[in-house]
Amino acid sequence: MLSLIGSILSQVFSPLGLTALLLFIALFLIHKHPKTATWLVVIALLIVGVLGNTYFSTFLARSMEWRYLPAQQTPKADAIVLMAGGTQPAQSPRVQVELDGAADRVLYAVRLFKEGAAPLILVTGGFDAVRDTCTLLVQFGIPEEALLRQNKSISTAEDVRFADVLLDEKDIKQVILVTSALRMDRTAFLFQQEGYEVIPAPTDFSVTVERWNELMRWEPKTIAMNLLPRATNISLSTAVLREYLGLLLHRLSAVL
């Protein structure tokens, strides 16, 4: 019940949810309190305009994603920890497990393993995500005996806490952490709090050097287009803000 309430509140107070709520309230206030309604509409438009423009969303994403960059040479550690995800289950009419936009982490883990980065891959996450991720790893040539599975968690914090149990059983203290660049800072922090030496191996970058340089060019037409709000930019800005909030809460809980 609490998780359901939390999910509802997170949707309502997300940028899009908050914008819709403000417009909904403004609709009821427009006749009796027109000034208040006007201000609510202005705030809603500002949320969409700021979070939806390409410059703001790209800068925000870059500020989180570029904190850790991939190593130039193949790192070495006791195990690779792969945060499960980036897959779609083999549900009809799909004929097999399929990849989505975050599947780069699976491919990167395969590459690291085949380059000799570590002898084991621990896949941690929810039941379905871990099952589908392991199915793909085996299809890509990873031996079953090289896989450890942790599939009981429903949050990133639980991903780390439950993975800690398996890693401790293997006396593993140094890990290569593979996850999306956007989530690397928070996930690495949680593993470090458990006492692990973490070698970040981020992937699935939404902001590349080429994209950033292109965005910084002074071209009036391009600038005008980038200032217009887009749904993809709002989605990216929302994801980054959630990561910042999650990281803040974990850091506060660590010191309190």
Sequence and secondary structure as in RCSB ss.txt:
>XXXX:A:sequence
MLSLIGSILSQVFSPLGLTALLLFIALFLIHKHPKTATWLVVIALLIVGVLGNTYFSTFLARSMEWRYLPAQQTP
KADAIVLMAGGTQPAQSPRVQVELDGAADRVLYAVRLFKEGAAPLILVTGGFDAVRDTCTLLVQFGIPEEALLRQ
NKSISTAEDVRFADVLLDEKDIKQVILVTSALRMDRTAFLFQQEGYEVIPAPTDFSVTVERWNELMRWEPKTIAM
NLLPRATNISLSTAVLREYLGLLLHRLSAVL
>XXXX:A:secstr
 HHHHHHHHHHHTSHHHHHHHHHHHHHHHTTT HHHHHHHHHHHHHHHHHHHSHHHHHHHHHHHHTTS   SS  
  SEEEEE  SEE   TT SS EE TTTHHHHHHHHHHHTTS S EEEES HHHHHHHHHHHHHTT  GGGEEEE
   SSHHHHHHHHHHHHHHTT  EEEEEEEHHHHHHHHHHHHHTT EEEEEEE  S  HHHHHHHTS  HHHHHH
HHS  HHHHHHHHHHHHHHHHHHHHHHHHH 
